[in-house]
């Protein structure tokens, strides 16, 4: 199946630094979402974006839905140890019947924070 | 909230066994649920879309006779892995969409089921 191009694949940063990751797609999506997944658990929603150009914040997290609807970025400011984990972007479209499609995920960004 | 519960969280069984995984929306009604599979160190891949009261829609390459999906109520979808083999070992995760307008709703995920076939 299709996957989104997510980068970087992994990041090694110092506590307190800002983090930036992004996703691109060859297809248009109606919704972009960012999830965090800890080992052995399901993904937890961080931010959902529903309109092209939308910029949304959730605490130290900020994400934007690209104007072309083919890309999105996620920024984390002032990283802390609990930010460690794998971050996934996901795009969602609508099927021909007007129902929601399943998500297409990026390959993930593994965030590692060095003390 | 929007809580999705998945059961069991872990299954270990012998090759040839059929395994049923349940996905429940605890505090909302979900017309549509989705089933994903995640292999180690990989991303989630959509397997099928489950709509209440109708047949599931499977993604290309996913065997519908192998992975039986039933969505008999607005709060429960089940995935049965029939005659499971070691290559079916994976992390299976469901998600649910609250009934209603989909234009501004995210999918909410369960905690996944780790399936290990010996």
Interface residues (C-beta under 8 A of the other chain):
Chain A: X1 X3 X30 X31 X33 X35 X40 X41 X42 X43 X44 X45 X48 X50 X88 X92 X94 X99 X100 X101 X102 X103 X104 X105 X106 X107 X108
Chain B: X4 X6 X32 X34 X36 X42 X43 X44 X45 X46 X48 X49 X51 X59 X60 X61 X91 X93 X95 X97 X102 X103 X104 X105 X106 X107 X108 X109 X110 X111 X112 X114
